[in-house]
Amino acid sequence: MDPKEKKQKLDTSEIASPSLSKTQHLKVKKKKTKKQKNQKITSPSLDLSKNQDLVIASPSLDLSKNQDLVIASPSLSKIDVGEAMKKQNDVAIFLAEKVISAVAKNSNFVFSPASINAVLTMVAASCGEEGEELRSFILSFLRSSSTDELNAVFHKIASVVLADGSKQGGPKIAAVNGVWIDQSLPVSPLLKDLFENFFKADLAQVDFRSKVNISNSMFFILLIIFGSPFGCGFVTMCFYFVVLKAEEVRMEVNSWASSHTNDLIKDLLPRGSVTSLTDCVYGNALYFKGAWADKFQKSMTKRKPFYLLNGTSVSVPFMRSSSKQYIEAYDGFKVLSLPYRAGCGDRDFSMYFYLPDDKKGGLDNLLKKMTSTPEFLDSHIPESKVNVGKFRIPKFKIEFGFEASSIFNDFELDVSLYQKSLIEIDEEGTEATTFTRGGLRGCCILKKTLDFVADHPFFFLIREDQTGTVLFAGQIFDPSKSSSSA
């Protein structure tokens, strides 16, 4: 992405389709072996649909030691990016299963694997010598062999997958990175160059340590005591406030995330997530808004029951169509692929719906199959259009914020993830991803007629098909609910 374009506030007013935006924060605390300050990386995350923010509080990152930096070098061309990205596709489903089991069991949920990957890549690339344990953890968690490999994947996603295609008729995509470093930590020219020129990040040195004293405040409260012989009384109270500068930085980061997500993501970092012990905050904001290749007719949208796990149902609007669709039936589940309108370039964006046959408990079994089957996503892509019988997909808009520390608790590092995402789909499209028809599918092989009625819990994801990059993933258990958090 052009560094100049990166710094501009995203203008999405001209796109009239539903949207997805996301922010994440990942906080990593290193196991204490000696006294050291925690580092926090709060970063708005990789731009998939709208944006994301990630806050990582990691142990003592030495920002001044050039020689300790592991920076993906000039040899990115030697990396087999295609194979590296295939591994990240499996990591995306692995992450989804981990987060769901930790904080979103049987509830609506959306998050961005690509955003988590982007922020962790920035952290791994900028770790100093004392951050070797953290770097090793990230490489292991993302199943990557080196920071060079992670950086090669980052570069591919940032320069190709997330390039804005709105001027060519494709989806509106914007990705912005940010890094906030405490002013007491020297930033070497090498590290500065890494953030600004490779990661295209806004870099700011801020004050996490200082305290701000707010002057005494006098509050006069008029007390009216009905039926009392004393009548009215006045009480004077004095308060003395001490506010940490870290809180100001937290609000600054939240404001940054909001401005780069078209004000869709607010209050990304909760109170207490940034303190005087914070060294760094890494951010990634991602915005995606795409229109369906074949839009649904609003006149055909009707309210129908959506069946919940407890045996009851809710009435929600379902989009319907009689047009041929990319659907394939597998053992125990069906997959629907809805392509987004494509612009120019070698990119194909689609939204996938994974619908279990079993309305009760079927989604859990499907997720287990998805995580236990290598290259599941690539091997379960509907390749041709079929005639449809009954076809219904619920409209939904969900926002999900969570701190998913348990997805990392099997490692020595204490890691917590803050993320907030929002996705909306309707007859026009999705705010999350876009689709360009590619060579993965046949054109019109009408081999059968299939029903696809998503009237019970299902899994979904938005991905770019040429690279397999998963921008967003989630599940719907009750489309009538629009907001939830862990």
C-alpha positions, 0 to 999 in steps of 0.5 A: 500500500502506498505510504501516503494512502496509508496515512489518509483517513479512510473514506468509505461514504461512497460505498453503500454495502454492509461492512465489516471492521475489526480491531485487536489487541494482544498483550504478552507478558514474559515470564519473570526471571529477573526484574524487567518491564513489561512491553505492550504492543497495542496495534490496530490490526491488518486491514481485512474488512475494516480494521483491527487492533492488537495489543501485545504486552511483551517482556523487555524488548530492547528497541535500541540494539540494532544487532539484536533485531531479527529483521526479514532481510532482503532475501524475501524472494527466496521464500516459497510464499505460496507454501507459507501462505498455505500453512497460514490457512490451516493456522486461521482455522486453528485460531478460530477453534482456539478462540471459539472454545475459549470465549465464544462457545455457542455464541455469535462470533467474528474475528480476523486471523489475518490481523492477528498474524500481521501484528504478531509478525511485526512483534516477531520482527522487532524483538530484541535479544531478550525477546527471543523467547517471545519470537520463538513462541510466535514462530511456533504458534504461527507454524512458521520456520523463520521471521523471514517467512512471516515477513514474506507472507505479510508483504504478500498480503499487504501489497496484493491481497489488501490493495484497494480495488474500489476504483476498478470496481472491486472492494474497498480495502484499507489497511493501516498499521501503528506503533506507539513506543515509550519515549524513554526507549531509544528507537534505532534507525534500523527499527524505525526503518523497519516499521515505517518502510517495511510495515508502513506503520505510523510510528509515535514515541509517547509517554506511558510512565508519567502521572498527571495531577488534576486540580482539586475539584469542589462539588456542591450538592444541594440536599433537600430533605423532605419533611425535615425540620432542618430544611435544606443543607449544603455539603462540600466534597473535595476530590484529588485525582491522579491520572496516568499518561498511559490512560491518555495513550489508551484513549489516543489508540482507541481514537486512532482505531475508530478513525481508521474503521469509519467509526465502526470500532470504538473502545477497542482497548479496555481500561487497564489494558495500557499501564505505566509498565507498557513499553509498546503498543502495536496496532493494525486497522483493517477495513473491507467493504465488498458488493456481491457479484450477484446481489440479492433482490430485497423484495425476496427477503422474508422473515423465517424462523432460525432454530436455536440450540435450546429448541426455540426459534427466532424470526429473522429476515432471510435473503432468498434467490432462485439463481444458480449458486456455488454449493457443494454437499459433503459428508455431514455438511454443505458449503456455499460460496458467494463471490464478491464483485471483482475489479481488475487484478489477480484476486478473487474474494468470496464469503463461505458458509459452512452449514452442518446437516445436524441442526443440534450439535452439528457445528461443533463436530464440523469445527473439529473436522475442519481443524483436524483435516490438513488443507481443509479449506482448499479441499472443500471449495464448491467448483461449479454452480448448481441449480438451487431448490430452497435457498435462504441465508439470514441477514446479520450484523454482529460485533464481538470483542474479547480478551482471549488469553486462554488461546495462548495458555499452553505456552510459558508466556502469559498472553492475552488477546484483545480484539473487536470486530464487526461484520454486516451482510445484507442484500448488497454485500459485506463489509469485510472482503471482496471477490474476483472470479478466478480459475479455481471454479468451473463456469456452469456445470449444472450437475444437480439441484441442492437446497441451502437453508441456513436456518440453524448455527453455521460457520463462515469466513471471508477469504481471498481465493488465489492466496487462500488468505482468511480475512475474517472468520466466525459463527452465527448461533442467533442472527437476531443478536447484534452484539456480544463480548467475552 
